[in-house]
Amino acid sequence: MKITKIIPYVSILLAIFILLHIFFPGTWPSGVKALIDAFFLNPLMNWWCIFPIIGLGILAGLVMYYGIHFLASFGTKYDTEEFYYTGVSIVIASKNEKILLERTLNSIAKLDYPRDKLQIVVVTSGSTDNSTDFCKMFSEKHKDLEMIILSEDIPKRGKPAALNYGLEYVNNEIFVLYDSGCVLTPDTLKYLIAPFQYEKNKATIGPVLVKNWKENALTRAILLDYSTIAGGGILFEIKNRIGASAYSFGRNFAVRTEYLRKYGGFNEDSLTEDLYLSQLLNLDGIDILFTSKAKVYEHVPNSWDILKVQRTRWMAGFLLDAPQLMEMKNEEKDGKPIIIARNLTMFLFGNMDSWMNLVIGFSILFFLIGEYYLLTWALICLFFQFGCLFNAVRKYADKHYSVLFYFPISGFIHLYMILRQFTLPEDMGWDQTPMILEKQEKEINALSNN
């Protein structure tokens, strides 16, 4: 985060705070405002009034945090419009995900990108569902695409090992990562790659949207979640706008191949190879650039049972890798502040829909007890939070505004993820707990059939 980029937002918010206090209607009862005024009139005599000021300061900090994000969520000039057609290697690690893999490869075949600049590397090691046979048929059908199919067994379990297997065969400047199930639009790749025409840009990521959002209340809530954070969405745009790096979520992500080779590929002991790579890039002073028009779509769980499996996998990897990521450092940077900042973002912005329910509750309480000064502050906070969600849906949910009404369900999903971390096994790894860290058959079947 760059201070110079957030100063304008902070200035606007400070002006709002000062004007609110000065022009707050005297006819509206507020014991808190009266105590604050008494303290500033005679701080020595009314020293004890500092306590409500401290409490208000916490609330003001939250309003400032969400206010900065709300103001930074506006803006249209973002993506590089001049395209750059360099050599790209798309790598997909897929195990027993044939139907999902079909969706991804069929969308890649429709890309508006020069065929002679594309290489597709698919790792199907360990698959028993004819994924390899499908890839061979796909390759025969699309002879204009260079395609390498790697089906030999590899000694180590887990996605990082499979990606390293694929990396050995990559021969292009840019390494692009997709999961099975990602459905690309024809212009997804050219928007994702365009920033690489500038040498300063080393890594990019695009947003992920929900294909089956109409199925039920859960999928609608997940679309809201994806547009806000789980698919990158408005969070990544905001982070870039305030001078911070986006994260790598392991799909719809591109990085210069030289950096992967510099780091020795993906860390095969890591449970979240994407987070590990993000940390290495950030320690090298490299920001991940968000490309808002490089959209992909994917199917999401349409039942709570399957969603719990998916989100447990997400939580497990992050929590188990976080301690070692915090210990990483180089000559100039320390990994601890990076991970702490990410945790804070996930806690405050990632769980914003959960916090909204709490803010609504306090707003009702302040109204009932007649504390209109605090009520005003709470309503401003709620306005900023809802405004962030609104802009997220406007930009990264194809303007399906009806999903805004499902924020309580989205908030419940995030609350579940917070609580789930306290019930995970202490000893986890690709070999010890594959049932948690790898996609299970029931999850793959559910995503394939919806």
URNORJO-V156994 format. One record per pair of residues at least 24 apart in sequence whose C-alpha atoms are under 7 Angstrom apart, sorted by the first residue. I is the first residue (numbers start at 1). J is the second residue. Records with the same first field share a line. If there is no record, write none. Layout:
# URNORJO-V156994
I->J + J
This chain:
# URNORJO-V156994
1->242 + 243 + 244
2->242 + 243
5->242 + 243
6->242
9->68 + 71
10->68
13->64 + 67
28->372
29->370 + 371 + 372
30->371 + 372 + 373
33->373
63->381
66->381 + 384 + 385
67->384
69->238
70->384 + 387 + 388
72->238 + 241
73->234 + 238 + 388 + 391
79->291 + 292 + 293
80->194 + 195
82->194
83->190 + 194
84->193 + 194 + 197
86->117
87->117 + 118 + 172 + 173 + 174
88->117 + 118 + 119 + 172 + 173 + 174 + 175 + 176
89->118 + 119 + 120 + 170 + 172 + 174 + 175 + 176
90->119 + 120 + 121 + 175 + 176 + 177
91->120 + 121 + 122 + 166 + 176 + 177 + 178
92->121 + 122 + 123 + 177 + 178 + 179 + 180
93->122 + 123 + 124 + 159 + 162 + 163 + 179
94->123 + 124 + 180
95->124 + 125 + 126 + 127
96->127 + 128 + 129 + 131
97->180 + 444
98->129 + 131
99->448
100->180 + 181 + 448
101->180 + 181
103->181 + 183
104->180 + 181 + 182 + 183 + 184
107->183 + 184 + 185
108->184
110->186
111->185 + 186 + 187
112->186 + 187
113->190
115->144 + 145
118->145 + 146
119->145 + 146 + 147
120->146 + 147 + 148
121->147 + 148 + 149 + 166
122->148 + 149 + 150
123->149 + 150 + 151 + 162 + 166
124->150 + 151
125->150 + 151 + 152 + 153 + 154
126->153
157->430 + 431
158->430
160->266 + 267 + 268 + 273
161->268
164->265 + 266
173->256 + 257
174->254 + 255 + 256 + 257
175->254 + 255 + 256 + 257
176->253 + 254 + 255
177->250 + 251 + 252 + 253 + 254
178->251 + 252
179->251
181->298 + 299
182->296 + 297 + 298
183->296 + 297 + 298
184->295 + 296 + 297
185->295 + 296
188->293 + 294 + 295 + 296
189->294
191->291 + 293 + 294
192->291 + 294
202->255 + 256 + 286
203->254 + 255 + 256 + 288 + 289
204->253 + 254 + 255 + 288 + 289 + 290 + 291
205->248 + 252 + 253 + 254 + 288 + 289 + 290 + 291
206->252 + 253 + 290 + 291 + 292 + 294 + 295
207->231 + 232 + 233 + 292 + 294 + 295 + 296
208->232 + 295 + 296 + 297
209->296 + 297 + 298 + 396 + 397
210->297 + 298 + 299 + 300
211->297 + 298 + 299
212->299 + 300
218->302
219->300 + 302
220->403 + 406
221->403 + 406 + 407 + 409 + 410
222->410
223->397
224->393 + 403 + 404
225->410
227->392 + 393 + 396 + 397
228->389 + 392
229->350
233->392 + 396
234->392
236->290
237->290
240->289 + 290
245->287 + 288 + 289
246->287 + 288 + 289 + 290
247->278 + 288
248->274 + 275 + 278
249->274
250->274
270->321
271->317 + 321 + 429
272->317 + 318 + 321
276->325
283->329 + 330 + 333 + 335
299->447
300->447
301->446 + 447
306->443
311->417
312->420
313->436 + 437
315->417 + 421
351->411 + 414
352->385
353->407 + 408 + 410 + 411
354->411 + 412 + 414 + 415
356->382
